[in-house]
């Protein structure tokens, strides 16, 4: 067998192993499909400078199909600090600000008599399949169109964990209220009770005909 033939066969096998991601290699071998997905409207609905600590960054375009138009790196929204900067399209900033101010803060006052000052961001932009399931459709995280919140920190320093709070009599009402209220501002809301979202609240603005809450 000639050396040239060996190299050609190796290249063919590499392409086959890459599956739906094609022969791109590296981080672009993602094992998901983008069939039927529509990128979200990424236009700002509010001026980020008025509601958030956020900086515009270069738009993300990966060969796998992940893309974030009008991308921002966000450190806080509505006075609520993020545990880590979140990368998202600008269209997410307005709905998050509304959710925090109109749902999360009033719910915290009713349940605990104090405000939320920070949230634990479990995930924002991530180029991966839904629920990290090989062969599934690309997650809305791949559009920078979703964020996962694992906990809420109150002024006193008390941390309300989504997973533990859902099974606590003193915190469950708060978790349920903020999750339900998110349906007013987002098209998908998932959380405890769903096997893949027991430890966080997932919100996104997926293009869908009916809301999933």
C-alpha positions as CSV (number, residue, x, y, z in Angstrom):
1,X,0.0,0.0,0.0
2,X,1.5,3.4,-1.0
3,X,2.0,6.2,1.5
4,X,-0.2,8.5,-0.6
5,X,-3.1,6.0,-0.4
6,X,-2.7,5.6,3.4
7,X,-2.9,9.4,3.9
8,X,-6.0,9.6,1.6
9,X,-7.7,6.8,3.5
10,X,-6.9,8.5,6.8
11,X,-8.5,11.8,5.6
12,X,-11.7,10.0,4.5
13,X,-12.0,8.3,7.9
14,X,-11.6,11.6,9.7
15,X,-14.4,13.1,7.6
16,X,-16.7,10.2,8.4
17,X,-16.0,10.5,12.1
18,X,-16.8,14.2,12.1
19,X,-20.4,13.4,11.3
20,X,-22.8,16.3,10.8
21,X,-20.1,18.8,11.8
22,X,-18.3,18.0,8.6
23,X,-14.5,17.9,8.1
24,X,-13.9,21.0,10.2
25,X,-12.0,19.5,13.1
26,X,-11.3,21.0,16.6
27,X,-14.1,22.7,18.5
28,X,-16.3,22.7,15.4
29,X,-17.0,19.0,15.7
30,X,-20.2,19.5,17.7
31,X,-22.5,16.6,16.7
32,X,-25.7,18.5,16.4
33,X,-28.0,19.6,13.6
34,X,-29.3,23.1,12.8
35,X,-32.0,21.9,10.5
36,X,-35.2,24.0,10.9
37,X,-33.7,26.5,13.3
38,X,-34.0,30.2,12.8
39,X,-31.6,32.7,14.2
40,X,-33.3,35.1,16.7
41,X,-33.9,38.8,16.3
42,X,-30.8,40.2,17.9
43,X,-31.7,43.9,17.7
44,X,-31.5,45.7,21.1
45,X,-35.0,46.4,22.5
46,X,-33.3,48.7,25.1
47,X,-30.1,50.7,25.1
48,X,-27.8,48.3,27.0
49,X,-26.0,51.2,28.6
50,X,-29.2,52.3,30.5
51,X,-30.0,48.9,32.1
52,X,-26.8,46.8,32.1
53,X,-23.1,46.7,32.5
54,X,-22.3,45.3,29.1
55,X,-19.8,45.7,26.3
56,X,-20.3,44.9,22.6
57,X,-18.0,42.2,21.3
58,X,-17.3,40.9,17.9
59,X,-20.1,38.8,16.5
60,X,-19.6,35.0,16.7
61,X,-19.8,32.9,13.6
62,X,-18.7,29.2,13.8
63,X,-18.6,26.8,10.9
64,X,-20.8,24.4,12.9
65,X,-23.7,26.9,12.7
66,X,-23.4,28.6,16.1
67,X,-23.7,32.3,15.7
68,X,-24.3,35.3,17.9
69,X,-25.3,38.5,16.1
70,X,-25.1,41.8,17.8
71,X,-23.1,40.1,20.6
72,X,-22.5,41.5,24.1
73,X,-20.6,40.5,27.1
74,X,-22.8,41.3,30.1
75,X,-21.7,41.6,33.8
76,X,-25.0,42.8,35.3
77,X,-28.5,43.7,34.3
78,X,-31.0,45.8,36.3
79,X,-28.6,46.2,39.2
80,X,-28.2,42.4,39.5
81,X,-24.6,41.2,39.2
82,X,-23.7,38.1,37.3
83,X,-21.3,35.5,38.8
84,X,-19.5,35.4,35.5
85,X,-19.8,37.5,32.4
86,X,-22.6,36.2,30.1
87,X,-22.3,36.3,26.3
88,X,-25.6,36.9,24.6
89,X,-27.2,38.6,21.7
90,X,-28.5,42.1,22.4
91,X,-32.1,41.0,22.1
92,X,-31.8,39.1,25.4
93,X,-30.9,42.1,27.5
94,X,-34.3,43.9,27.5
95,X,-36.3,40.8,28.4
96,X,-33.9,39.9,31.2
97,X,-34.1,43.4,32.6
98,X,-37.9,43.2,32.5
99,X,-38.0,39.8,34.2
100,X,-35.6,40.9,36.9
101,X,-37.5,44.1,37.7
102,X,-41.1,43.0,37.2
103,X,-40.9,39.5,38.5
104,X,-37.8,38.5,40.3
105,X,-37.5,41.6,42.6
106,X,-41.2,41.7,43.6
107,X,-41.1,38.0,44.3
108,X,-38.0,38.3,46.5
109,X,-39.6,41.1,48.5
110,X,-42.8,39.0,49.1
111,X,-40.9,35.9,50.0
112,X,-37.9,37.3,51.9
113,X,-38.4,41.0,52.5
114,X,-35.3,41.9,50.6
115,X,-33.9,42.3,47.1
116,X,-31.8,40.1,44.8
117,X,-28.4,41.5,44.2
118,X,-26.7,38.7,42.2
119,X,-27.4,35.6,40.3
120,X,-25.3,32.6,39.6
121,X,-25.0,32.2,35.8
122,X,-24.6,28.5,35.0
123,X,-24.4,29.0,31.2
124,X,-24.9,31.6,28.5
125,X,-23.4,31.2,25.0
126,X,-22.3,27.6,24.4
127,X,-21.9,25.9,21.0
128,X,-23.5,22.6,21.8
129,X,-26.6,20.4,21.2
130,X,-29.8,20.7,23.3
131,X,-29.3,19.0,26.7
132,X,-25.8,18.0,25.5
133,X,-27.4,15.1,23.6
134,X,-25.4,14.0,20.6
135,X,-27.4,14.3,17.4
136,X,-30.0,16.7,18.8
137,X,-30.7,20.2,17.4
138,X,-28.4,23.0,18.3
139,X,-29.2,24.6,21.7
140,X,-30.4,28.2,21.8
141,X,-27.3,28.8,23.7
142,X,-25.5,28.4,20.4
143,X,-27.3,31.7,19.3
144,X,-26.4,33.5,22.5
145,X,-30.2,33.4,22.9
146,X,-30.4,31.7,26.3
147,X,-29.2,31.9,29.9
148,X,-29.3,29.5,32.8
149,X,-29.7,30.8,36.3
150,X,-28.6,28.4,39.1
151,X,-29.2,30.6,42.2
152,X,-30.3,34.1,43.4
153,X,-28.3,36.0,46.1
154,X,-30.2,38.3,48.4
155,X,-29.0,41.5,50.1
156,X,-28.3,39.7,53.3
157,X,-26.0,37.3,51.5
158,X,-28.5,34.4,51.6
159,X,-28.3,32.3,48.5
160,X,-31.4,30.7,47.1
161,X,-30.4,27.7,45.0
162,X,-32.9,26.7,42.3
163,X,-32.6,23.0,42.9
164,X,-32.6,23.0,46.7
165,X,-35.1,25.9,46.9
166,X,-37.6,24.0,44.8
167,X,-37.9,21.4,47.6
168,X,-37.8,23.9,50.5
169,X,-41.1,25.1,52.0
170,X,-39.6,28.6,52.6
171,X,-38.1,29.0,49.1
172,X,-40.3,27.0,46.8
173,X,-42.9,29.8,46.3
174,X,-40.2,32.2,45.2
175,X,-38.7,29.7,42.7
176,X,-42.1,28.8,41.2
177,X,-43.1,32.5,40.9
178,X,-39.9,33.6,39.1
179,X,-40.1,30.6,36.8
180,X,-43.8,31.3,36.0
181,X,-43.2,35.0,35.5
182,X,-40.4,34.4,33.0
183,X,-43.0,33.0,30.6
184,X,-44.2,36.6,30.1
185,X,-40.8,37.6,28.7
186,X,-39.4,34.5,27.1
187,X,-40.5,31.8,24.7
188,X,-38.9,28.9,26.6
189,X,-38.7,28.5,30.3
190,X,-37.4,25.2,31.9
191,X,-36.5,24.3,35.4
192,X,-36.9,21.7,38.2
193,X,-39.1,18.8,37.2
194,X,-37.3,18.5,33.9
195,X,-34.4,16.0,34.1
196,X,-32.0,18.3,32.3
197,X,-32.9,21.5,34.2
198,X,-33.4,20.4,37.8
199,X,-30.6,22.7,39.1
200,X,-31.3,25.8,37.2
201,X,-33.9,28.0,35.4
202,X,-33.3,28.1,31.6
203,X,-34.9,31.0,29.6
204,X,-34.6,31.6,25.9
205,X,-36.2,33.5,23.0
206,X,-36.4,30.6,20.6
207,X,-38.4,31.1,17.4
208,X,-41.4,28.9,18.1
209,X,-45.1,29.0,17.3
210,X,-46.1,28.3,20.9
211,X,-44.4,29.1,24.2
212,X,-42.9,26.2,26.2
213,X,-43.1,26.9,29.9
